[in-house]
């Protein structure tokens, strides 16, 4: 009934437009690189200093020195370039990234995001997420709608330390596609076989349903 991680990435790839410069966060967002639609050119940026990333390498073809910000081996497309972190963050902070795709622990119905720390658990660092949410022109979150024990991650107010405030525009979860407006989470699409009632039960924050909600279409 719910979307797989690959299907979440596939749906997010439908949001890409020709000429976009895109930063993909750690986790589900990195999978978007495998589903870029044919006929458009999208340039993927990684904050560790890469522009022009391609899809993940095929088995046996990985270069251990070629990694993204999540330390996963990647490929580089013709024309791709490397640079230092200062240049990378100048791109990010300068507002040159058209779209950022991030994972999240929690998102509030006002667009706040908590994505970098769970108190009491070891954290390697906040990475570039705080810079990305402050400067990107558009931000989409890829996430599971609920925790493993069934608790909603789409909340009235985030309970974990915030990465950014009132910055998230859209969410693609395993249950639904939602847009964040002044009204709250506006339900745009639902996963095949998932009812509006299922999504209501899984959403703690304000959920707005307008008319018939179509199912997500992939491929």
C-alpha positions, -999 to +999 in steps of 0.1 A: +000+000+000+027+025+010+055+037-014+089+022-011+120+044-007+127+040-044+091+050-053+093+081-031+125+091-050+108+084-083+079+107-074+102+135-063+121+132-096+088+143-113+093+177-097+126+183-115+127+208-143+152+214-172+182+235-161+177+229-124+207+228-100+197+203-073+212+192-040+202+158-027+205+151+010+215+119+027+192+088+026+161+086+004+170+119-015+202+104-030+180+078-049+165+107-069+196+106-091+185+073-105+151+086-118+159+119-135+133+121-164+146+117-200+147+149-221+158+172-193+192+183-180+196+185-142+229+193-125+233+176-092+255+193-065+270+177-035+282+199-006+315+180-003+325+196-036+310+180-067+288+194-095+275+170-122+269+138-102+253+109-120+235+078-108+249+053-084+276+031-100+268-004-112+281-033-092+319-037-096+323-002-112+325+020-081+354+043-076+361+044-038+376+079-041+344+093-057+318+099-030+289+122-022+283+140+011+268+109+026+300+089+019+283+068-008+302+060-040+287+079-070+295+086-106+304+119-123+288+128-157+308+143-186+316+180-177+313+173-140+337+192-117+353+190-082+360+220-059+366+228-022+339+231+004+342+269+005+332+271-032+304+245-025+289+265+003+293+297-017+270+281-042+245+271-015+246+303+006+245+324-026+211+310-035+223+292-066+206+259-058+171+257-074+159+227-054+170+209-023+157+174-014+161+165+023+152+137+046+136+146+079+128+132+114+098+156+117+081+183+098+055+208+112+024+220+095+040+255+093+070+242+074+095+237+102+119+208+098+139+187+123+165+166+105+198+166+122+197+154+158+178+131+181+188+140+217+207+112+234+219+096+201+253+101+186+254+125+157+283+129+133+274+165+126+247+187+112+262+186+077+250+213+052+213+210+059+210+243+079+226+262+050+205+245+024+172+252+041+181+288+047+192+295+011+176+270-014+148+284-036+126+253-031+128+225-006+111+191-008+112+165+020+114+128+014+103+109+045+084+081+061+050+094+073+052+077+107+078+062+129+084+025+133+060+025+163+033+043+143+037+078+156+031+106+132+062+126+119+039+153+104+032+173+134+016+205+147+050+214+162+083+196+159+096+181+192+132+176+180+159+203+175+151+223+144+171+225+112+150+253+098+119+273+104+090+278+079+111+267+050+096+234+037+073+237+007+064+201-001+066+166+013+066+132-004+061+105+021+054+068+018+017+076+021+011+109+003+023+141-015+015+172+005+021+209+001+026+232+031+005+264+031-008+288+057-037+263+062-014+234+070-006+201+051-026+202+019-031+167+006-023+166-032-019+129-039-021+096-021-002+064-025-020+036-045-043+018-021-040+043+007-072+061+016-076+097+027-088+083+061-055+064+064-035+096+058-057+115+083-049+089+110-012+091+103-010+130+104-010+148+137-007+183+122-035+202+104-045+183+072-065+200+045-084+178+020-099+195-010-122+174-032-111+141-047-075+132-041-058+113-070-034+084-065+003+090-071+013+079-107+048+066-112+065+060-146 
